[in-house]
Amino acid sequence: MDKIGAHLRKAFLAGILAVAPVAVTIFVVIYVESETRSAVEKAIGRDIAPFVGILLVVAVIYVVGVIVSSLIGKLLLRLADKALSRLPVVKSVYSAWKQIALTPGGGEGMYAKVVMIEAEGAVGTAAEPAMQMGFTSAESVPGNADLWPVFVPQCPNPLNGRLLFVPKSKCRVTNISAEDAFKMLLSTGNFIPAGVGSNSTP
């Protein structure tokens, strides 16, 4: 009975882990589509076809991406950043969020630089050790100017990982962007940006 119970628990847990991401994705898609379509139907006064709401959300995200990638958009983002950083109540929350947020094309927060560090216990030699990728703000730990915090993400889920404190001399700063690093992680290495093997000045 114990073996049967253990098998059932293991199979049930595996089923939950397999179904949960799909279920959450379906729920989010249905919720976003329903809310967006409802708002559009109220605005125009008539019904629209199903899943048009999803297309509208995708279109809006694309347009916002184009705007913030342009020179005018970047200028507006800088102005908004300065304004939010000076508001008495908002600035503390905004500053804290900036430290953990990934801002496309920006240099703020933990994702400011992509580094390669030695992977302990992995296949390699003393001359050519195995390396692993991490993200760092390149800001030294208080009290130790030679120590950097490095977030080493898991693959293919880069939101999970480990926070290490690595000597600055052991961090090889690459020339790749955080966006390209995320693409590489999500593709499990099928996408390799050209700057992985290059260095930049820390």
C-alpha positions in Angstrom: 0.0 0.0 0.0 2.8 2.4 0.8 4.3 1.9 -2.7 0.9 2.5 -4.3 0.4 5.6 -2.2 3.8 6.9 -3.1 3.2 6.2 -6.8 -0.1 8.0 -6.7 1.3 11.0 -4.9 4.3 11.2 -7.4 2.0 10.8 -10.4 -0.4 13.4 -9.1 2.3 15.9 -8.4 3.9 15.4 -11.8 0.4 15.9 -13.4 -0.1 19.2 -11.5 3.3 20.5 -12.5 2.6 19.5 -16.2 -0.9 21.0 -16.3 -0.5 24.1 -14.1 1.5 26.2 -16.7 -1.0 25.3 -19.5 -4.0 26.0 -17.3 -2.6 29.4 -16.1 -1.8 30.4 -19.7 -5.3 29.4 -20.9 -6.9 31.3 -17.9 -4.9 34.5 -18.6 -5.7 34.4 -22.3 -9.4 33.9 -21.7 -9.5 36.6 -19.0 -7.6 39.2 -21.1 -9.7 38.4 -24.2 -13.0 38.7 -22.2 -12.1 41.9 -20.5 -10.7 43.6 -23.6 -13.6 42.5 -25.8 -16.1 43.7 -23.2 -14.5 47.1 -23.0 -14.3 47.4 -26.8 -18.0 46.3 -27.2 -19.1 49.0 -24.7 -17.1 51.6 -26.5 -18.4 50.9 -30.0 -21.9 49.8 -29.0 -21.9 46.4 -30.8 -20.6 42.9 -30.5 -17.3 41.9 -32.0 -15.9 38.5 -33.0 -14.2 36.3 -30.3 -10.5 36.6 -29.8 -10.4 40.1 -31.3 -9.5 41.3 -27.8 -6.3 39.2 -27.8 -5.4 40.7 -31.2 -6.0 44.2 -29.9 -3.8 43.5 -26.8 -1.0 42.2 -29.0 -1.3 45.2 -31.3 -1.2 47.6 -28.3 1.9 45.9 -26.9 3.6 46.0 -30.3 2.8 49.8 -30.7 4.1 50.5 -27.2 7.3 48.6 -28.0 7.8 50.6 -31.2 7.3 53.9 -29.4 9.6 53.2 -26.4 12.3 51.9 -28.9 12.3 55.2 -30.8 14.3 58.3 -29.9 11.1 60.2 -28.8 10.0 57.2 -26.7 13.4 57.0 -25.0 13.3 60.7 -24.2 9.8 60.4 -22.8 10.9 57.4 -20.7 13.8 59.4 -19.3 11.5 62.3 -18.4 9.0 59.9 -16.7 11.9 58.3 -14.8 13.1 61.6 -13.5 9.6 62.7 -12.5 8.8 59.4 -10.7 12.2 59.4 -9.0 11.4 62.8 -7.4 7.8 62.2 -6.2 7.9 62.0 -2.3 5.8 58.9 -1.9 6.2 57.1 -5.2 10.0 57.4 -5.5 10.7 54.7 -2.9 8.5 52.1 -4.5 9.6 53.1 -8.0 13.3 53.0 -7.1 12.8 49.5 -5.5 11.0 48.2 -8.6 13.8 49.6 -10.9 16.3 47.5 -9.0 14.5 44.2 -10.0 12.9 45.2 -13.2 14.2 44.3 -16.7 14.1 47.5 -18.7 14.6 46.8 -22.4 17.7 48.6 -23.7 18.4 50.1 -20.2 21.1 49.7 -17.7 19.2 49.6 -14.5 18.8 46.9 -11.9 20.2 43.4 -11.5 19.9 42.8 -15.3 22.3 45.7 -16.2 25.1 43.4 -17.3 25.4 39.8 -18.5 28.4 38.0 -17.0 30.0 34.6 -17.3 31.3 33.0 -14.1 33.0 29.6 -13.4 30.5 26.7 -12.9 31.5 24.7 -9.9 31.3 21.0 -10.3 30.7 21.2 -14.1 32.8 19.5 -16.8 35.9 21.5 -17.6 39.6 21.9 -16.9 41.7 24.2 -14.8 42.8 26.0 -18.0 39.3 26.0 -19.6 36.7 25.7 -16.9 33.0 25.3 -17.7 31.2 28.6 -17.5 27.7 29.7 -16.5 25.8 32.9 -17.3 24.5 35.3 -14.8 23.2 38.9 -14.4 24.6 41.6 -12.3 24.1 45.3 -11.5 27.9 45.6 -11.4 27.5 47.5 -8.1 29.8 46.3 -5.3 28.5 44.8 -2.1 28.6 47.3 0.7 31.8 46.8 2.7 33.5 44.9 -0.1 34.4 46.8 -3.2 35.7 43.6 -4.9 32.5 41.6 -4.6 29.5 41.6 -7.0 26.0 40.2 -6.6 25.3 37.8 -9.5 22.0 36.2 -10.2 22.4 32.9 -12.0 19.1 31.9 -13.7 17.8 28.4 -14.4 17.2 27.2 -17.9 14.6 27.4 -19.5 12.9 29.3 -16.6 15.1 32.3 -16.1 12.9 33.7 -13.3 14.2 31.0 -10.9 17.9 30.7 -10.0 20.5 31.4 -7.3 22.0 34.7 -6.0 25.8 34.4 -5.7 28.4 36.9 -4.4 31.3 36.6 -6.8 34.7 38.4 -6.8 34.7 41.0 -9.5 37.9 39.5 -11.0 36.0 36.2 -11.5 33.2 37.9 -13.5 33.7 38.1 -17.3 31.4 40.8 -18.5 30.0 40.1 -22.0 28.8 42.4 -24.7 25.4 40.8 -25.1 22.1 42.4 -24.0 19.8 41.1 -21.3 17.2 40.6 -23.9 19.5 38.3 -25.9 20.5 36.5 -22.8 16.8 35.8 -22.0 16.3 34.5 -25.5 19.2 32.1 -25.1 17.8 30.8 -21.8 14.3 30.4 -23.1 15.5 28.6 -26.3 17.7 26.3 -24.1 20.8 27.2 -26.2 19.2 27.0 -29.6 19.8 30.8 -29.9 23.4 31.8 -29.2 24.1 35.5 -29.4 27.5 36.5 -31.0 28.7 38.3 -27.9 28.8 35.3 -25.6 32.5 34.7 -26.2 33.5 38.3 -26.1 34.5 40.6 -23.2 33.7 44.2 -22.3 35.2 46.4 -19.6 33.6 45.8 -16.2 
